[in-house]
Amino acid sequence: MLKTINIIEIIVAVALTVSILLQNRGAGLSGTFGGDFGGYYTKRGFEKFLVAFSVFLSVVFILLAITSLVIANRL
């Protein structure tokens, strides 16, 4: 059981990392050359999905970590 939770936790961690890296913040070198105006804009479409998916994955990751800790302490 613990091994299964650990494998799922690794998969969730990789998916969370990828979803965070796919988000575009516009805070890179492109801002130097006028790539982003720096103003506020509303997230729409895929960008909004990525933010919600990242939040979901982080909650799942935390719950899996707590579950793994509780199971490990019982053994």
Beta strands, then each sheet from edge to edge (+ up, - down):
end
